[in-house]
Amino acid sequence: MQNAAGRPADAPHGLWLLVPMEDPEASPALDGRTVDVVDRAAGLVVLDGLFLKELKSGTWEQAG
């Protein structure tokens, strides 16, 4: 699925996997298994508490 998501002609046309983590510097893992991130700089985004609060309230749209 990850390979297909990187090819525009194939479905799915994108792939988001939300992984809750205590430490944003640690490797993402689900059920004790590491989630492969091909390019950590481009393929990983840490959503902090402030962003999540803004997302919930809808104020993040006004800031962008």
N, C-alpha and C positions, 0 to 999 in steps of 0.2 A: 504494500500500500504506500509506503514511504517513497519508493522509487517512482511509482505511477504519479504521485502527487507532485513530483518535480518535473514531470513532462506535461506541457500545456495541452497536448492533443489527447491525453489520456484522462480518464476519470479515476479518482476524484481530482478536481481542479485546484485543490488546496487541502491542507491537513493541519488541524489544530489539535493538540493533545494537552489538556490542562492537568498539571501534576502538582498537587499540594505538597509544599516542602517547608520544613522549619528553617533550613539553611540555604539561602539562594546561591551560595558558592559551591554547594555539594552537587554531585551528579544526580540528575533526576532519576527516581526509581518508583516503580509500582509493584506492590506485593513482593518487595525485596529484590526485584530484578531491575537492572539498570536500563533506562530508556536511552537508546542510541540517538545522539544529536550529531548530525553530520558536520555542521558548522556552528559552533557555539555562539560566535559573534553575530551571525545572521539568523540562526535558527532557534535562538532561545531568548525569551523576553521574561523578565521577572516583574510580576505585577505586585507592587507593594500595597500596604494597607490603605494609604492615601488614595492611590489610583482606584482601588476597589470601592472606597467610600464615594469618590466622585462618580464612578460608573453607576453605582446604585442610585445616587441622587440625580443623575443626568447632567451634572455640571461639567463633566469632562468634555462634552461636545462644545461648550462655549469657550473653553480654553484653547481648543485646537484651531 
